[in-house]
């Protein structure tokens, strides 16, 4: 029987498993693994238990390892005869909190299906992809596809708070469990329309993130006698002006820029000199792409919070400005430090600290695995006429915690070509996942595993 299984049979099985796939996602959404970032939180173990039971019914073994009580991480494996290459399906099981449930059209933990979509917190980020990964594994196992390499499913917690209890913890304490040659994760796959038609973004890397806390010292006094005080709020304006006037160095070395001029039908390749003119030209009709062009070509330094003062009739002793910093994979901590030193140079009564919350990372854009993902996508959507853009994500994912283990990780959960990415609502109200894209993702994952691992 084994020798007669064809990829087309497996894809057929994906299509006929739609009800099971949808039900998987509904069940995942109904387990409220909300991560506030403050312990105790997350409670991802029940998600792991549900996944483990689902896999066990198909005789797929898995283990759940808790990094702290309730904070489970699940690792499942379809062993191959050679044990290599190893392909890992990555997912995070936690979700961000729901701010105001009354604003939601459907209950955020109901997993209700309306208009071809599954609604609920985490439906898109990223229990949808997790459901597709589980379904792909089930289909490969049920069909008895003989594998040469291992297929690993790693569904971990705590991504929304930085992965300390999830992939970060596993990488530090049990790296052998998530050791893989290549891995696929969230963070890419939205279809974008370019002059070349349908184009998919493969996320090969992500920007780093820092927080800068700028402390401005003053002297407190009763607000009725302001001459006796040294009001730190006045000094804040100078600092904010310097930050606003900061012109970051332009760097178009990211692989995305090598592809843009072909995809966008530009007269010339993108360079450090013309990238801003390009972004400005795109701003009206394609604000999303314009912002990505800018974000992938420089570090950003953005004030996000200001804190100071305790009472309206008291002049503050100190004011703290917090900034969000996003760096390119080519920029290290020393670089950020130098830039800040330059911006804040010579200002009296100012001290600052730099906190790294995520290091930047990238996998090579030209690794054969990128072509394998592209090929699997072509098979999944049944067409070859699409563009392919290796991009950087401006946020960060668990990929940065796995890349240092030597794994090539791409962020790619392809949406159906007709899906509207504006409807996903990740981290927002009315989050939802369209069922057509769930099928597309499962087809892609099955095709990817087949190409990478099948004997
Ligand atoms: Zn996510």
Boltz pocket constraint, residues with backbone or C-beta under 6 A from the ligand:
constraints:
  - pocket:
      binder: B
      contacts: [[A, 92], [A, 125], [A, 126], [A, 159], [A, 186]]
      max_distance: 6.0
